[in-house]
Amino acid sequence: MRYFLVLFITFLSLSAKAQQTEIVDFTSVYAELDLRTNQSHQVVASVDYTFDILKSTDSIYLDAKGVMVDYSSLNSKTIKVYNDGNKLWVKSEFKPSKNNKLKLHYKVNPKKAMYFVDKATSYQIWTQGQGKYTSHWLPSIDDMNDKIVFDLSIAADKGYQVIANGVHNGELSQKEANLWFYKMQKPMSSYLVALAIGKYDKQVVTSKSGIPIELYYYPEDSLKVEPTYRYTIQLFDFLEDEIGVPYPWQNYKQVPVKDFLYSGMENTSCTIFSDDFMVDDISFVDKNYVNINAHELAHQWFGDLVTETSGTHHWLQEGFATYYALLAERDVFGDDYYYWRLYEYAQELITQENAGEGTKLLDPKSSSTTFYKKGAWVLHMLKEKVGEQAFKKAIKNYLEAYAFKNVETNNFIVEVEKASGKDLTVFVNTWLLSKTLPYDAMIRHLRSESDAVNGYLQIDCEVYASKCSEYLTSYLFDNSKIKVVSQMPNKIQAKDFENSVKVRQAIAQYVRKIPLALQSEYESLLQDESYTTIEAALYNLWANFPRKRQLYLEQTKAVYGFNNYNVRILWLVLAMVTPEYKPNNTEAFYNELVQYTDYKNSFTLRQNAFEALASLNLFNEKALVNLIQASTHHNWRFKSFAKQLLELLSENEKYKSIISNLQDNQKQ
């Protein structure tokens, strides 16, 4: 019997069609999920599926990774499902029919797509389906061409907030938990199903069109709400007006989470983003949420409402979201900002091409730089070619024609050709099908459209040194002044400090050898409202004026900086290596630095602390234990960093045996 099942499952796997959507259409999913902490990072669930059979078949499947099913029924009759490790197979004599019902009871410990994360005094559970697949915690269809209406019922510990797609449709208070209900009205691809559980408060604002926008935050971050979500209503209203199609979902939610895999993710009606972007007023200057806010919101139309058929057409999501986010930022920050960002995109793209890594836009293996940045440029130039009126008409027709459906690039191009009456064959060949970047055309366009970019490109302080000395006190674009500072850092004068925060920041970063005549002006940088400026200025002042080190440390002892504590980490290192500064506190400074490596802190803070300890070559056993733990972290960038550092330390005789013993103890 066991041999027969193995053969049967193998046969099903080999005969599965790439597009099951030709055979079966899953129309709705109602999932009851138990995510209380007593489940030990396990999902216990009961799920009801409704589906239509389109063609006669002897089997259908659901994608499901590591799922253990303990009960299943088909149209109210118990049936056995077969699990090959990746898919759950249902075998029956299926005939074309409507509203079939499949029920599953299962357990699973997700290895991906759902993450259980500890915070200092609480925990979080959150999901990330794109690129990881929802099927790791909810049997579903990984093929994004099958769009389904998902409703969720989630049991969570009391005192915790549950956020998911759709409208919060009530709660049921139970003895040890609360049951939260979320309901969707329209279908979506399964990678967009999302939930987040944690300790949150929220503010609710309303768009001009009446859409409720829920802004979540940690209770301790109440002062960060305004700078983090600044311009949210303006961005929302602008995108609705610019796109010309009403926001397609019932409401919109934004939820920060700890140690997220990316900057943000556009789950349908529920963006989840890294809490590293929860910022205060000073952080806003250098690192804010505005672009991510606009980008993930634009995805609610481009990606969620209308979805690519395959990776070949990924730019229809990322290029569009990048472009419309940039348009929304233009509405906030102005034309100079808009064209400067396009210039930056062009530089990233030509750098990629010069490295031999350029690809055509319709290559499914293209880089994010190509899908995002080149995609945005394509739309910018396409609007220039066909005119704004025709472009907007095409966008509206495209979204309305393919709402809640899947698309290929040609679907969009056809709409633009119809709206404009122009043949786009040459444009498509040049911008979408060619590996060669039309860089010269991009730069010519920027020069003709933007005085700010044109002025920047004309600056050459090696040739025009006398003129450059005057630029910093002129009305030039800030980025032009920053270019001047980078090209002639040894020519900075006292009057040049009378500039914007961004230009002063450039002075802090490029002027590392500080003339005595500029000491007073340079010290004023420690008062700037920029944590990047303070960090650079503190180090450079400390290095240049040893006799005043204690004064600089006293002046900045209460400054922590970004969420990665960039200023505080530097301050601790400098305090420890300044013998005359509070020598009795050196051990306390070191212990504080080690404490920042603990797993309950964000990975950005931990990485900063690990790097500081590496620079000092001062790892104790606690820090090494935390580094070993970091080498298994779910965020692949941080995990990779930790593994590399661990390998480096393992080659050091000072740490080699300690690390080996700690790793052996963890295996036992």
Protein Blocks (a to p, Z undefined) as FASTA:
>chain_A
ZZmmmmmmmmmmmmpcfblmlmpccfbdcddddfbfkloopacdddddddddfbdcfbdc
dddehiacfbdceehiacddddehjaccddddddddehiacddddddddfbhiacdddfk
lccddddfehnopmlmogcdfblkbccdddddddddehiacddehjdebjaddfkbccdd
dddfbdcdfklgccddddddddddddfkopacdddddfklmmmmmmmmgoklmmmmmmmm
mnopacfbfbdcddddehiablbdcdehiacddfklpccfklmmmoccklmmmmmmmmmm
nomlpccfbfklmmmmmmmmmmmmmmmmmmmnojklmmmmmmmmmmmmmmmmmnopaccf
klckbcfklmmmmmmmmmmmmmmmnopklmmmmmmmmmmmmgoiacdfklmmmmmmmmno
pafklmmmmmmmpmbdcfklmmmmmmmmmmklmmmmmpcfklmmmlmmmmmmmcbdfklm
mmmmmmmmmlccfklmmccfklmmmmmmmmmbccfklmmmmmmmmmpccfklmmmmmmmm
mmmmmmlmmmmmmmmmmpnbjakommmmmmmmmmmmmmkgokllmmmmmmmmmmmmpmkb
cfklmmmmmmmmmmnopacfklmmmmmmmmmcfblklmmmmmmmmmmmmmpmklmmmmmm
mmmmmmZZ
